[in-house]
């Protein structure tokens, strides 16, 4: 354990370690996505659309856990890069839905492979039971922080 991850006699601060993990994962994802000219920010959006195409920008922001302004920038870039297109929502013409293009569909399996590979690398040596517990704990942390953030606004 490095000295930089120690908070004192009680040992490493979990939040500091999570921040380190986030930076390392971002670096790994960036490197792997470079071959597709995609960014880590686009990864979550692409995965959400691979799972359920034809979503509004608001639904995408909610599904990926990013703020609306961030999603707006992401959507504009992805549209510019030919990965998505916007169409009028057939249920409500005042809204637009976002759909994947053929270019995005062509990279779906390689992108999903990148996601699987990075997960496998990061979780190597961790039992499936511990992986499940980790996912549950991280979801709890996310919910705790989102709840606090919402209450402070």
C-alpha positions in Angstrom: 0.0 0.0 0.0 1.5 3.3 -1.0 2.0 6.1 1.5 -0.2 8.4 -0.6 -3.3 6.3 0.0 -2.9 6.4 3.8 -5.0 8.8 5.9 -3.4 8.0 9.2 -3.3 5.2 11.8 -6.8 4.0 10.7 -5.4 3.1 7.3 -6.3 4.1 3.8 -9.3 6.4 3.1 -11.8 4.5 1.0 -12.9 7.6 -0.9 -9.3 8.4 -1.8 -8.8 4.8 -3.0 -12.0 5.0 -5.1 -10.7 8.2 -6.7 -7.4 6.5 -7.6 -9.4 3.6 -9.1 -11.5 6.0 -11.1 -8.4 7.7 -12.5 -6.8 4.4 -13.4 -10.0 3.1 -15.0 -10.4 6.3 -17.0 -6.8 6.0 -18.2 -7.4 2.3 -19.2 -10.7 3.1 -20.9 -9.2 6.1 -22.8 -6.4 4.0 -24.1 -8.6 1.2 -25.3 -11.2 3.5 -26.8 -8.7 5.5 -28.8 -8.7 2.9 -31.6 -12.4 3.7 -32.1 -11.9 7.5 -31.7 -14.3 7.4 -28.8 -14.0 8.9 -25.3 -14.8 7.5 -21.8 -17.7 9.9 -21.6 -19.2 8.4 -24.8 -18.8 4.9 -23.5 -21.6 5.0 -21.0 -23.8 6.8 -23.6 -23.1 4.2 -26.2 -23.7 1.3 -23.8 -27.0 2.8 -22.8 -28.1 3.2 -26.4 -26.8 -0.3 -27.3 -29.2 -1.6 -24.6 -32.1 0.6 -25.4 -32.0 2.6 -28.6 -34.3 5.6 -29.2 -34.0 7.5 -25.9 -34.4 11.2 -25.2 -31.4 13.2 -24.0 -33.0 13.4 -20.6 -33.4 9.6 -20.4 -29.8 9.1 -21.5 -28.6 11.6 -18.8 -30.5 9.7 -16.2 -29.4 6.3 -17.4 -25.7 7.2 -17.4 -25.8 9.3 -14.2 -24.5 12.5 -15.8 -25.8 16.1 -15.7 -27.9 17.4 -18.6 -25.3 19.9 -19.7 -22.7 17.2 -19.9 -25.0 14.9 -21.8 -25.8 17.8 -24.3 -22.1 18.2 -25.1 -21.7 14.4 -25.4 -24.7 14.1 -27.7 -23.5 17.0 -29.9 -20.0 15.4 -30.3 -21.5 11.9 -31.0 -23.8 13.5 -33.6 -20.9 15.3 -35.2 -18.9 12.1 -35.2 -21.7 10.2 -37.0 -22.5 7.9 -34.1 -26.0 9.1 -33.4 -28.8 11.0 -35.0 -31.8 12.8 -33.6 -35.3 12.4 -34.8 -38.7 13.8 -33.6 -40.2 11.6 -30.9 -43.1 9.8 -32.6 -45.0 10.0 -29.2 -44.3 13.7 -28.7 -43.1 15.8 -31.6 -41.8 18.5 -29.3 -39.1 16.1 -28.1 -36.3 14.4 -30.0 -35.1 10.9 -29.6 -31.5 9.8 -30.1 -30.8 6.8 -32.3 -27.6 4.9 -33.1 -26.3 5.1 -36.6 -24.9 2.2 -38.6 -21.4 3.4 -37.7 -22.1 3.0 -34.0 -23.8 -0.4 -34.5 -20.6 -1.5 -36.4 -18.5 -0.9 -33.3 -21.0 -2.3 -30.7 -19.3 -5.7 -30.2 -15.7 -4.3 -30.0 -16.9 -1.6 -27.6 -18.7 -4.2 -25.4 -15.5 -6.3 -25.6 -13.4 -3.3 -24.3 -15.9 -3.0 -21.4 -15.6 -6.7 -20.5 -11.8 -6.7 -20.8 -11.3 -3.7 -18.6 -13.7 -5.1 -16.0 -11.9 -8.5 -16.1 -8.5 -6.8 -15.7 -9.7 -4.6 -12.8 -11.4 -7.5 -11.0 -8.8 -10.2 -11.6 -8.3 -12.3 -8.5 -11.6 -11.2 -6.9 -14.2 -13.9 -6.4 -17.6 -13.7 -8.0 -19.2 -13.3 -4.5 -16.8 -10.4 -3.7 -17.5 -8.8 -7.1 -21.2 -8.9 -6.4 -20.6 -7.4 -2.9 -18.4 -4.7 -4.4 -21.1 -3.7 -6.9 -23.6 -3.5 -4.1 -21.3 -1.4 -2.0 -20.4 0.9 -4.9 -24.2 1.3 -5.7 -24.8 2.3 -2.0 -21.9 4.8 -2.1 -23.3 6.3 -5.3 -26.8 6.5 -3.9 -25.5 8.1 -0.6 -23.6 10.7 -2.5 -26.5 11.4 -4.9 -28.9 11.7 -2.1 -26.7 14.2 -0.2 -26.1 16.2 -3.4 -29.8 16.4 -4.1 -30.5 17.4 -0.5 -27.9 20.2 -0.6 -29.4 21.8 -3.8 
